[in-house]
Amino acid sequence: MDKAKIEAIKKATTFDELLDAEYGVVGSPEREQFEKDALTFCLAETLKEERTRAGLTQEQLAERIGTKKTYISRLENGKADVQLGTLFRIFEGLGRRVSLNIL
């Protein structure tokens, strides 16, 4: 890591400044990738948490929604993209609803 970046991180007083220093300003390719990865991680963790809360294994959830265990595993590890319709089916299979907000 270069000295300028280290200094910018040290001087950061807000989380936004820290993100700017580490990943670039909002709209930069690096920041966009970071935000995409962060959302993927959050969705994966939410899926894993809800599946566990429902008392289901990955295999049981996969059977409920008509897919394979490997797909559920890949989603929970952030290694697969999910289509919106599939996301709705997954959470319906967990007895949950999905609310979509457009910001």
C-alpha positions in Angstrom: 0.0 0.0 0.0 1.4 3.4 -0.9 2.2 6.1 1.6 -0.5 8.5 0.4 -3.2 5.9 0.8 -1.9 5.0 4.3 -2.0 8.7 5.3 -5.5 9.1 3.9 -6.7 6.1 5.9 -5.0 7.4 9.1 -6.6 10.9 8.6 -10.1 9.5 7.9 -12.6 10.6 10.6 -15.8 9.1 9.1 -16.6 5.7 7.6 -17.2 7.4 4.2 -13.7 9.0 4.3 -12.3 5.6 5.1 -14.1 4.0 2.2 -13.0 6.8 -0.1 -9.3 6.3 0.9 -9.5 2.5 0.7 -11.7 1.9 -2.4 -11.9 5.3 -4.1 -14.7 7.8 -4.3 -18.3 6.9 -5.0 -18.7 6.1 -8.7 -15.1 4.9 -9.2 -14.7 1.4 -10.6 -13.0 0.2 -7.4 -15.7 1.6 -5.2 -18.5 0.2 -7.4 -16.9 -3.3 -7.1 -16.5 -2.9 -3.3 -20.2 -2.0 -3.0 -21.3 -4.8 -5.2 -19.2 -7.3 -3.2 -20.6 -5.9 0.1 -24.2 -6.3 -1.1 -23.4 -9.9 -2.3 -21.9 -10.7 1.1 -24.9 -9.2 3.0 -27.4 -11.2 0.9 -25.4 -14.4 1.3 -25.3 -13.9 5.1 -29.0 -13.2 5.3 -29.8 -16.3 3.3 -27.6 -18.4 5.5 -29.1 -16.9 8.7 -32.7 -17.4 7.5 -32.1 -20.9 6.4 -30.5 -21.8 9.7 -33.3 -20.0 11.6 -35.8 -22.1 9.6 -34.0 -25.3 10.7 -33.2 -26.4 7.2 -30.1 -27.8 5.6 -29.0 -26.5 2.2 -30.3 -29.8 0.7 -33.7 -29.4 2.3 -34.0 -25.8 1.1 -32.9 -26.8 -2.4 -35.6 -29.6 -2.5 -38.3 -27.1 -1.4 -37.6 -24.7 -4.2 -36.6 -27.1 -6.9 -32.9 -26.5 -7.2 -29.6 -28.2 -6.2 -27.8 -28.0 -2.9 -24.7 -26.9 -4.7 -26.6 -23.8 -5.9 -27.7 -22.9 -2.4 -24.1 -23.4 -1.2 -22.7 -21.2 -4.0 -25.3 -18.4 -3.1 -24.4 -18.6 0.6 -20.7 -18.3 -0.2 -21.3 -15.3 -2.6 -20.1 -17.3 -5.6 -23.3 -17.2 -7.7 -25.6 -14.5 -8.9 -29.3 -14.9 -8.2 -32.2 -13.9 -10.3 -34.9 -11.9 -8.6 -37.5 -14.6 -9.2 -35.2 -17.2 -7.7 -34.6 -15.0 -4.7 -38.3 -14.7 -4.1 -38.7 -18.5 -4.3 -35.8 -19.1 -1.9 -37.3 -16.8 0.8 -40.8 -18.2 0.2 -39.3 -21.6 0.8 -38.0 -20.3 4.1 -41.4 -19.0 5.0 -40.2 -15.4 4.6 -41.1 -12.5 2.2 -38.8 -10.3 0.3 -39.3 -6.6 0.1 -37.6 -4.7 -2.7 -36.8 -1.0 -2.3 -35.5 1.0 -5.2 -33.3 3.9 -4.0 
